[in-house]
Amino acid sequence: MTKNVYDPSLRKAASTMNLGQPSLGKGEQPASRPHEELPATAGELRKQGTKVDTARILPIRQQPNGGHQSGWEQPREVSFGQPSTYGKDLVDTSAFEPSTRCITFDHPTVHDTAIPAANTLHPLRPFDSSTYLNPAFPPLNYLPGFSTTLPSRQPDYLPPRLDPLDGVQPSSASTDFKPFGTRVDRGDYARIFPHYAPPRIGWAPPQVPPKPPKIKMEPAKVQAEPVKIESERKPIDYAKPFCEFLTNNPTVFHAVDTIAKNLEKHGYSKLSERDAWDLKKGGKYYLERNGSSLIAFAIGDKYEPGNGAAMLAGHIDALTAKLKPIPKLDTKAGYVQLGVAPYAGALNSTWWDRDLGIGGRVLVKESSGKIVTKLVKLDWPIARIPTLAPHFGAAANGPFNPETQMVPIIGLDNSDISGYGNAAIDAASKPSLLGGAGAFASTQPERLVKAIAGELGISDHGSIVNWELELFDTQPATLGGLGKEFIFAGRIDDKLCSWAAIQALLNSTSTSTSTSTSSSSIIKLVALFDDEEIGSGLRQGARGNLLPSTISRIIDAFTPCTPTLTSRTFANSFLLSADVTHAVNPNFLPAYLPQHSPRLNTGLVVAADSNGHMTTDAVSTAVLQRCADRAGQRLQVFQIRNDSRSGGTVGPMLSAATGVRAVDAGIPQLSMHSIRATTGSEDPGLGVKMFEGFLDNYEEVDGEFRK
């Protein structure tokens, strides 16, 4: 138990205490060590010839009750090697031995300051009430109770350094401290504090943590989390799923396949264009064409032939580089290269020095003789298009020939100089024969064939009938920005709107929502087309008959389809052509029209064009605005400058072919047609919300525009 040194009963005992000794066991005798009593005042110290720094003699006023000055806490002991009780920023005692005696002085605004005992210690004596030698901050040889013999590790034991305050009175002294353990000159302790409480001293043995009481633990009650209704999801909740979709589905074939599986998971049944369709009101269906285009639709319970359809249309293809039919090339300077051709605007400058993987679909002949399609992706970097260093001058500045100067490298083959094997043979001198077993594999790079076959688990390379492969950037889609406000990814155009449209359809037709097919008398439809980036002219493109054919077959499932019913259906329908549009770029503000500069994380953008590249007009804009108002969503507007050219969408061609009213509106993005683009982290969710609002509200909004 620690006792106050001011207790008169301790005066005699204190003069003979051996504070330098550790605690004694039973039967042990303390070592003999003489101790001289120190004078109680500074005057007595001077009489004995001891140098005393009067700047360190501080006045102290004792309270009538023996307490200490107001605002100061009582001094306490610290056992080095034990954690401090005052917080993590206090004295680091890890360097001291356990049970080292010390004196501490506490203040509300000051960290703990501990002074370890010296080799030889004298007990503290009561001092004169008018003067008191500051025991905390002078050099240790001036401290009452300590001899001038310091421990061998004394420099490590010094208390915190105090900056000198020349001429400052004690009442105005600062209490700023420097970290414990700072190495200083022993004379550099000039900080003056107005008042100190008397110290206490005693043993501080190692603390033995008490055994924790045994508490009967009962298993916590686990409350089931409520199921989150899709309509209650926030826009940001869609960011991560969208990034995963982009990363996991680098090719158009993977994207369509994943969407199809997701539709089936939500109760959609697959249809085949080859078979008769048995459709029912309230049913949900989807079909594919070429494995690269898809249409999904839900028929309302109250649907009647001739009723309209709320349609969303986008494109699922993206800029890429496709393998040529015979991509095997000569080995040049030891490099194995791959023959590729740009799809749309790919192989532009953004494709240089990127880590490129390869994927697509492979036709395989099984042992039964059946030919099946398998999807494959080598999602590690296997190819790269290297730039020419700027040190080579004009040759590095371009323009570049995409046929000869943008050819990917996929490996090394130095057999022509190593002395092993034969030199590479000119691939162009070989006949390009596709017929016969194994002929296709012989026209492809051997190492690539082995890699693809290994990924698919194919042992017989001759079973590979053909393939359709493309290159893609392997860098995953990710959230970016200080607040993760952005999505950085490849293939945003137009998988962004396509993915959001499918999510909106799933939400709108979910049985857990009030806007499911049970209360609808229309068709809710999403069409995702291939080949938009190259003009939509193929059968899986928007210029093909996929959409008109699907509508006709839906009608025909309930009544014999006639041209009249088809025309009525399209006249009662509305098409939202959903393709990405340009977000404003802060580095090129003059390139945008004032008041026509869409922002990220703000809302869907209505795209207008006076030259008919967009299908937007006043009526279609008003219809979409009414749907947005009902859904609580915000719309923006974009139009290109007169001195710039506009891109196109599937909207005009579908609207012209069917006669359906249509509007072009999409989600904004930066860096369109770059191998890596940017959109807002809330934009996929905002797209889902707006598209869902269109599907849910079009039927009622259409009534407002009927004559």
N, C-alpha and C positions, 0 to 999 in steps of 0.2 A: 504493500500500500504506500502510495506517495504522500509525504507530509510536507507542509509548508515550512520553508527554512526560517521563517520569522518566528516560529514557535520557540520561545526561550528554552524550553526543556531540551531542545536539540543542540543548543550551543556547545555544550561540553562533548556530547557524542560526536558532533560533526567535526570537531578538531582532530579526532583520532580515527575517523573512518578511512578505510582504504578503498577508495572508489576505483582504483585501477585494477582491483582483483575481480575475477568472476565470482559468481555465487558459489558458496562452499557446500559440499555434501556433508552428510552426517558424519561426525567424528573428525572432520578435517580442520586444521589450524590455519589461520590466515598467515601469509608471508609477512615477515617483519620488514617494515619500510617506514622510516621516520617521515613525519610530516610537520612542517612548521606552520603555525597559524599566520595568516595574512592579516595585515591591519584592516580595519573596517572602513577607513576613510582615505581619500586621496592624500590628505596631509600626512598621515602616518606612512603611506607608501613613499612619499618624498623623503621623510626622515630616514628611512632605511636605504636611501640611495636609488630607489627604483624610479626610472623615468616614467612620468605620467603625462599623457597628452591631455591637457585641460579641455581641448575641444571635444573630448569624448566623455567629459563629466557632465551628466545631464541632471537637471532638477527633477525631482519626483514628489508629488503631493499624495500622501496616503489619505484615503478616505477615512472618516471617523470609524467606520465599521471594519477597517482593515482591508477593504476591497481595493480594487485598482481603478485607475482613471476611466471615466466614461468613454465608451467607444472602443476600448481595447478588450480583447478576450484574455482569459486567464492563460498563462503559459502552460504548456503540457509537454509530456514526454513523447519521444518518437523512438521506436525500436527499429534500427536500420535492418533492411532485409524484409520488412513487413510493409504491406501496402498502406499508403496514407489514407486518412479518413476524410481528407478535404477535397479530393478530386484528382483528376488525371494530370493536371498541370503543375502539381506540387513537386516536392523534392524527389529526385531519383535516388533511391537508397540502395540500388542493386549492387553498388561497389563496396558497401560496408559489410562487416561481419555482423551476424545476428547478435542481439543483446548489447550492442555498443551503447554506452550511456551518452546521453546528449541532453541539451537544454534547448527548448524551442520557445519562440515568442510569437504569439498569434495576433493578427490584426485583421479587421473585416475586409480590408482592401489589399492585403499583402499576402503573397504566397508563404507557405511554411518555410522557415529558415532553420536548419539544424546545424549544430556545432558538435562534432564528435569529441569524445574525451581524448586527452593526451595520454602519453605513457604514464606520467605521474600527475595525479590530480590532488588538489587541496579542496576540502569541503567549502562550500560557500558560507560566508558569515553574514549576519545582519549588518546593514550599513546605515550610515547617518541619514536621517530623513530628509536633509536638505540637499545632499549631493549623492549621486549614485553613479558608479562607473558603468557605462553602457556595456552590457555583457554580450551583445549580439553581433556587433559589427566592427569593433576595433581589432587590430592584430591579436592573435591568440596569446602572445606573451604578456599582453596588458590585461587580459581578462581575469578578474578575481576568480580564484578557484582552479586556475590552470597554471602549471609550471611553464618555464620557458623551454622545457624539453618537449619538442613536438614529435609526432609520429613520423616514421620514415616516409610515409606516403602523404605527408602534410599538404603538398601542393594540390593533391586531388581532393583534400578535405576542406579547402577554403570555402567559406560561405560566399554568397553572391556578391559580385562586385557592385560597389556603390559609386556613382559619379560624384565628384566633388562639387560642393555648393559653397564656394568662397563667399564669405560675408553674408550668408543667408541666416537669418535668425531661426531658432528651433521651431517657432510657431508656424513658419511658412515653408518648412522643409517638405520636399516631395517624397512620395512613397513609391516611386517607380522602381521596380526591381529588374535585375538582369538574371538570366537563367542560372540555376545552381551549378556549381562546378566550374565557373569561369576563372581561368588563371589570371591573377592580378599581382601587382606589387603589394607586399604586405603593408606598406604604409599608405596605400590608396583607399582609405576608408574614412571619408570625411562627411558622410551623410549624417545629419543630425535629426533626431526625432524628439518631439517635445516630451513625451511621457512613456514610461515603460512600467509594466507591472513587475513585481518581484518574481524572480524565477523560482521554480521548484526543481528538485533533483531526486533521483532515485533509480532503482533498477527497472529496466524494461525488458523482461525476459521474452523469448520468442513466443508469439501468440499461438496457442493451440486452438485451431478452429473447433467450435463445439459440434458435436454430432447432430446432424439435422434430425428433428423430430420425425417420427414415423407418422406419415399422414395417409390415411386411407384414401386412395385414389379411385375415383369413379370415372368410368369412360364418359367422355364428353358426348353430349347429345348432338348428333350430326343432323343438321337441318338440310333437307334437299333444296338445292337452288331452284328457283322458279324457272320454268322454261321460257327462254327469251323469244318473244314473238318477233318475226322478221320485221314487221312494220315499226317496232320499237327500237331497232338497232340504229345506232348513230352512224353518220357517214364515215367516221374514222374506223369503225369496226370492219369495214370492207377492205381496208388498205392491205392488211397482211394476207388475206385470202387471195386478193388479186395478184400480189407479188408472187405468191406461191404458184398461181396458175401460169404466170409468164415464165417463171423459172423452169417449171416442170414440163412445159409444152412448147418447145422451141420451134416446131414446124407446124404447118397448117394441119397436117394429118394427126399429130398428137393433140392439137387443140380441139379438133372436131371429135376425136375419140373420147377425150376427157369430158367434154360437154355432153355427149351422148350418154356416157355412164352416169353422169350427175342427173340427167333427166330421168333415166330409168330408176334411179334411187328415189326420186320424188314422184313416182307413179306414172311416168310417161311410157307409153308402149311404142316399140319400133315398128315402122311400116316399111314396106319395100315397094318401090315403083313397079316391080315385076309382078306383084301379086294384086289380087282384088282387095279392096279395103272394106272392112266391116267396122264402121264407125258408130258411135253412140253419143247421144247428147250427154253432156257432162264428162265426156272422155277427154283424155290427154294423150297426145301422140307426137311422134317426130319421125323424120325420114332424112336420109343422107343421099348425096349424089357425088360420086367419085371419091368418097371419103374425105372431101375437102370443102363441101358445102352442106348446109343443114337447115332444115325448117322445123320448128317446133310450134305446136298450136294446141289450144284448149277450146272445146266447144261448150258454149253455155247450155245449161239445162233447159232454158227457154228458147233456144235457137230455132229459127225457122228458115228454110232456104230463101235466099234473097236478102236476108239481114246482112248488115255490114260486118266488117272486121277492123279491129284496132291493130295495126301492123307496125312492127319495128323492123328496120332493115339496116344491116351493116355489112362489112366485109371482114373476113377472118384471115386473109392472106397478108403478108408483109414483105417488104423489100428483103431480098436474099440473093445468094449466089448459088445456082444449081449446077450439079455435075453434068458435064457433057456426056453424050451417049458413050463415047470412048474417051475417058479422061486420062488415060495412061500416056504420059509424055516422056520425051527424052530426059535422060539425066544430064544436067548441066552443071559443070564445075563441082560435081559431087552432090548436088541437091536433087532430091526426088520431088517432083512437082505434080500438081493436080490440075487437070483441065476443067475450068468452071466457066459459066456464062452468067452475066448479071441478070437478075430478075427485076424488071422495072429500073429504078434508079440506084440499085446496089452497086458495090465496088466503087463508091465515091471516096473522097479523101478520108471520110471518117472510118473507113474499113482498114486503113493502113495500121499496122502494128497492133492488131487486136488478137486476143486469144480466141481462136475459132474451133468449134466442135463441128460434128457432122451428124445428120440424122435424116429420117424420112421413112419411107415404106419399102419393104422388100417382098417380092413375089417368090414364094418357095413352093416347089413341087414335093408333096408328101409321098410316102411309100405307097399310099393307096392310089396315087395318080392325081389326086385333087390338088389344085393350085390355090394356095391361101395367101393372104396378105398379113405380114407381120411388121410391126413398127419397131424402129431401132433408133437409138441415139447414143453416140459416143460423146458424153458431155464433159470430157476433159479436153484441153487444147491439143489438137492434132495438126492444126494448120495455122499459118501466119503469112501475111502479105507484108514483107519488109520494105521500109522506106529507104531511100538513098540519103546518106548523111549530107547535111548542107555544105560540108567542106568540099564537095565535088562541084560546087558552083551551079551554073545554069542547068545542068542535067538534073539537079535535085529539085528544081522549081516547077517543073512541068511546062505545058500539059503532058499527061501521061497516056500511053496507049494501053487500054484495058486488056487487050489481047496478049501483049508481050511483056508489059511492065507491071501488071497487077495479077500475077500468077502465084497462087499460094505455094509455099514450100511445106512438105509433109514429112520429110526425112532426109537422111544422108546415105549416099552410096559411093564410096571411094574405091570400089573394086578395080577401077581402071588404072589406078596408080599404086595400089597396095600389093599387087602381085598375086592376089587371090581371086579366082573366078575370071570371068570374061568381062570385057568392057560392055557398057550399056549399048544395046542395039537400038537403032532408030525405030521408034514405035510406028512412025508413019510408013515404014517400008513393009509392015505386016498387013496381011489382008484383014479387013474389018468384017468378019463373018459372025453373024448372030445365031445361025442355025446349028443344031447339033449339041449333044450333051457336053456340058462344060465349056462351050464356046463363049458364053457371056463372061464367065469368070476370067477367061484368058484375055479379055479386052480391058480388064480393070487392073489397077495397081495391085500387085500380088499381096503386099502387106495390108492394104486396105481390105481386100477380100477376106483375109484371115481375121482381121479385127472385127469386121461385121459378122462373119460366121461365128466367131467365138462369143460375141455378145448375144447372139440368138441361139447359141447351142447347136449350130449346124456343123456336122462333121463332114458331110459330102458337099464340097464346094460346087459340084456340078448341079446340085438341086436348086441353086439360086437361078431363077428364070430371068429376073430383071430387077431393077430397083430404081427408085426416084429419090435421090438424096440431095440435100442442100447444106450449106454452111450456116452457122449461127454463132453469135457472140456468147461465150460460155459464162460471162460475168453474171451473177444472179441479180434479179431485181431486188432493190433494197429501199428502205426509207432513208431520207437524208435531210440535211438542214439542222440548225441548232435545236429547233423544236420538232424535228422530224416532220416538217411541213411538206416535204417533197417525196416523190417516188422517182428514183432513177432506174431506168430499165430499157431493155431493147424490145422491139416489136410492139410498142404501144399503139402505133397506127396499124390496124384499127381494132386490135384485140381488146383495147380498153372499152370501147362502146359495145363491142360484141359480147364481152363478158358481162358488162353491166345490164345489157338487155336481157340476157338469159336469167340473171339473178332476179331482175324485175318480174319476169314471167313466172318464175318459181314462187316468188313472194305473192304475186297477184292471184295465182291459182292454188295456193296452199289451202288445205281444208281448215287450218286454224285461223284464217282471216275471214272477215265479213264480205270480202270482195271475191270469193272463190266463184267457180262456175255455177254454183247453185242459184245465184241471183242474176245471172247474166243471160242475155238473149243474143249475144254477138260472139264472134270468134276472136280470141286473143292469139296473136301470131308473132313469132320472131323468125326472121330469115337472115341467115349469115352466108354470104356469097364468097366464092373464090375468084381470083383473077381480076379483082377491081383495079389493082395497081397497074395492070397492063391493058385496060380497056373493057373488061367484062365480056369479051366477045366469045368466050368458050361456053360449052353447054353447062358447066357448073358456075358460070358467071351470071350477073344480073340481067344481061341481055338474052340469056337463054329462057326456056319456057318453064323453069322450075316453079316460080311463084304462081303464074297463071294456071299451070297444070294442077298444082296443089289445091288451089281454090275451087277449080272445076270438080275435082274428085271429092272434095268435101261436100259440095252441093249434091253431087251424084249419089253419095251414100245415103241421102234421105229422100231424094226425088230425082227422076230423070233430069239430068242437067241439060239446059238449053242455053243458047247464046243470050237469051233475054235474062234468065236468072243470073248468069255470070255478069252481065252488064249492070244489073240491079245491085248485085253484091258489091262490085267495085264502086258504084256511085254512092253507096251508103257507107263506104269504108273510108279510112284515113291512114296515110302512111307517114311515119316519122322516120326519115332517112338519117340514121345515126352514124356519123363519121366524125372523127376528131377534127378540131379546128385549131387555129393558131392562137396561143396565148401571147400577151404582150411581152416583149423582150426589153428589159430596162436599158440594155446597151444600144438598142436601135429604135428608140422611140419615134424618130422621124419617119420610119418605114410604115407606121400605122396611122390610120385615120383618127382624128380626135373623136372621142365618144364611141369609138368602135374598137376598143382595145381590151379584149377580155382578160380577166384576171384568174389566177388559179385559186382553188378552194372557195369559189364564189357561186358557181351554178352553171347550168347548161347554157350553151351559146347558140343562138339562132343565127345561121349563116345566110347572108343575102348576096346576090350577085345580079347586076343589071343585065348581064349578057347571057343569062340562062344557064350558067354552070351550076347553079343551085335552083331547087324547085320552090323556094320560099316565095310567098306572096302575102298580101295583106290578110286575106281570109285564113290561110293556113296558119299564119302567125297568131291571129286572134284565137283560133281554136286551141293552139298549144298554150297560149297565155291563160286561157280560161282553165285548162287542165292544171297548169302550174298554180293558179290561184287556189283552186280547190285542194291541191296537195300541199300548199304552203311552201312552194319552192320558188326560187328566184331565177329569172332568165337574163342572159346578157345578149349582146348583139355584135356581130362582126361583119365587116365588108372590106374588101381589099381596096387599096388606092387605085386611082385611075391609071397611074403609070406603072402598075404591077399586074401580073397575070394571076388568074385564079385557077385553082385546081378544081376537080370535079368529084362527084359522088355517084352512088347508085340511084339517088333520088330522081333525077330527071328522066333517066331511061325507064325506070319502073313506072313512073307516073305517066309518061308518054305512051307506054305500051298497054296500060290497063285503064287509063282514064281516072285513076284514083287521085283525090286531093292529097297534097303532100307538103311537107315542110322539111327543110334541112336544119338539123340542130345536133350539135355534138359536144363532147367534152374537150376543153382546151388542153393544149400541150405545147411545150417548147421543143425546139430542135426537130421538127418534123422531117422525116426521111433520113435522119442520122441513125447510125447503128446503135446509138444510145440516146434516149430522149428523156424528157422530164415532164411530169404532171404533178398535181397537188395530191397530198396524201388523203384528202377528203373528197377528191374529185370522183373516184370510182363510186363511192357511196352516194355522192350527190347525183351522179348519173343514175344509179339504181333507184333512188327516191323519185326522180323526175320521170323516168320511164315507167315506173310502177304507177305513179300518179296519172300518167297518160292512159295506161291500160285500164285502170280502175274507173276513171272519170269520163272517158271519151263518150260512152253511151249516153250519158246525161247531157254532156256538153253539146253533142251533136243535135240534141233536141232544141237547143237554143238557136241553132242556125237553120233549122228547117223552115221553109216558107209556107 
